[in-house]
Amino acid sequence: MSDPEPCRIKHEDTEQQIDLIKENEEMKEEEHHVRIEENHLQTDDILKSGDKNHFTCTQCGRSLARQSNLKVHMMIHTGEKPHTCTQCGKNFRRSSNLKRHMMSHIGEKLFTCAQCEKSFSQSSNLKLHMRIHTGERPFICTQCGKSFTHLSNLNQHMMIHTGERPFTCTHCGKGFIQSSNLNQHMMIHTGERPFMCTQCGKGFRQSSHFNLHMKIHGGVKEFMCLECEDTFTTAGELKLHQSIHTGEKPEA
């Protein structure tokens, strides 16, 4: 008997999450347009040295034709977002993204999803949201054929094939595809555990582990055995219990 896979609830994208996705995708699109523009410039106007890719990122080795482009690119590694929204405190790498974001604070949310009635301040955000309902995945990996809803997801996936790990730990040299993964890894070296249980004082590096722990105090048991309907706090506890029914020896 195969172990039943615990169900996971998928939450709809919030407008804030969609803004972040758009920011990542627009950054890629902007870099593409910059490269097109540079192809129309004279070589002497780009770099007197004749080297179009003179400015190289010391973090990931990517070369860029302008120092200004390198400066914006470096913010991906440093996490710097110098443009701040005065309404909600959200930060952005580029002023153009801040200006677009500010529209979400002005006026009504006029664009409503016909499927779930969720509303958005911009039609482009509604268009991104609709992919949840349509299942549209327009960005396809040329290596393995896997498709993605957003360009940013495809770009991250491609690093699996290229082996690129642009975010490197300065302590042990381990590389990561996403800066968030590096930040989480760094806590191993620093000992930081930002999510603290107010009930017992136990600390956690990840919010997901903290939320799972809090269910122990709350008595929440959402994992049910289909054989006997006993309930458990974690999927691990359920799997251990199921060995009673299957006769399989649980893994150590």
TORDO-836488 format. One record per residue (C-alpha): x, y, z. Coordinates in steps of 0.25 Angstrom, whole numbers, plus 2048, in hexadecimal, padded with zeros to 3 digits. Each point is the difference from the previous one (the first is absolute). Example, Ala and Ser with C-alpha at 12.3 -4.5 7.8 and 13.67 -1.06 7.14 Angstrom:
# TORDO-836488
8317EE81F 80680E7FE 
***
This chain:
# TORDO-836488
800800800 80680E7FC 80080B80A 7F580A7FE 80680D7FC 7FB80B80A 7F880B7F9 80680E7FF 7F780C7FF 80480A7F4 7FE80E804 7FC80A7F5 80B80A7FC 7FE80D808 80280D7F8 80D803808 8067F27FB 7FB8037F2 80880E801 80C7F8804 7FF7F67F4 7FE80C7F7 80C807805 8097F47FE 7FA7FE7F2 80180F7FC 80F800804 8037F57F7 7F88077F5 80780D802 80E7FA7FF 7FB7FA7F3 7FC80E7FB 80D806805 8087F57F8 7F88037F3 80380F802 80E7FE802 8017F87F3 7FC80D7F9 80B809807 80E8027FA 80B7F7807 80780D804 7F4805807 7FF7F3808 80E7FE805 80C8077FA 8087F3803 7F87F97F5 7FB7F580A 7F0801800 8007F780D 80A807808 7F980180D 7FF7F2807 7F97FC80D 8097FA80A 7F57F8806 7FB7F87F4 80A8047F5 7F58067F7 80580B7F7 7F980D7FD 80380B7F6 7FD80C809 80580380E 7F1805803 7FB7F27FC 80A7F9809 7FC80980C 7F17FC7FE 8047F17FE 80880080D 7F4804808 7FB7F27FD 80B7FA808 80180B80B 7F1800802 80080F7FF 7F38077FC 80280F802 7F28057FB 7F67FF80B 7F1802800 7FC80A80A 7F27FA801 8047F2804 80F7FF801 8027F67F5 80E8027F9 8047FF7F2 80D7FF7F8 7FB80A7F5 7F880D801 7F77FB7F4 7FB7F4808 7FD80A80C 7F88097F7 7F87F47FB 7FE7FB80E 7FB80D805 7F47FF7F7 7FB7F4809 7FE80B80B 7F88097F7 7F17FE7FD 7F87F47FF 8037F27FB 7F98007F3 8047F37FA 7F97F4806 8027F27FD 7F37F97FB 8047F3806 80280380E 7FD80F801 80E804805 80380F7FC 80C8077FB 80480E7FE 8077FD7F2 7FB7F77F5 80E7FA7FE 7FF7FB80F 7F37FA7FC 8067F97F4 80B7FA808 7F57FB80A 7F87FA7F6 80B7F57FD 7FB7FA80D 7F37FD7FA 8047FD7F2 80C7F8803 8088077F6 80F7FE800 8068087F5 80E7FF804 8067F37FB 80E7FA803 8077FC7F3 8087F6808 7F67F7806 7F28067FB 7FB80480E 7F780C800 7FE80B809 7F680B803 80A80B802 80D8037F9 80780280E 7FD7F1803 8067FC7F3 80D808802 8027F980D 7FD7F27FA 80A8027F5 80B80180B 7FD7F1803 8057FD7F2 80B80A7FF 8057FE80E 80180F803 7FF80380F 80180F800 7FF802810 80C7FA807 8027FE80F 80C808804 8027F680C 8007F37F9 8008037F1 7F27F97FE 7F88067F4 7F18027FF 7F78047F5 7F880A808 80480A80A 7F57FC809 8077F2801 80D806803 7FA80980B 7FA7F4806 80D7F87FF 80880B807 7F87FE80D 8077F3801 80D807802 7FB80C808 7F77F7809 7F480A7FD 7F27FB803 7F780B7FD 7F37F9802 7FE7FE80F 7F57F8807 7FA80880B 7FA7F4807 80E7F8802 80B8097FB 8047F77F5 8068077F4 7FF7FD7F1 8078047F3 7F47FF7F7 7F2805802 7FA7F37FB 8077F880B 7FB80A80A 7F27FF7FB 8017F1801 80580080E 7F580A805 7F67F57FC 8057F880B 7FC80A80A 7F38037F9 7FC7F17FF 7FE8017F1 8007F27FA 7FD8027F1 8077F37FB 7F67F5800 8027F17FE 7F77FB7F5 8007F2807 7FB80380E 7FE80F7FF 80A80380C 80580E7FE 80E805802 80780E801 80B7FD7F5 8017F87F3 80C7F9806 7F87FB80C 7F57FB7F6 80A7F97F8 8067F980D 7F27FC804 7FC7FA7F2 80B7F6802 7F77F980A 7F67FD7F5 80A7FD7F4 8097F8809 80C8077FA 80C803809 801810801 80D8067FC 80980480A 
***
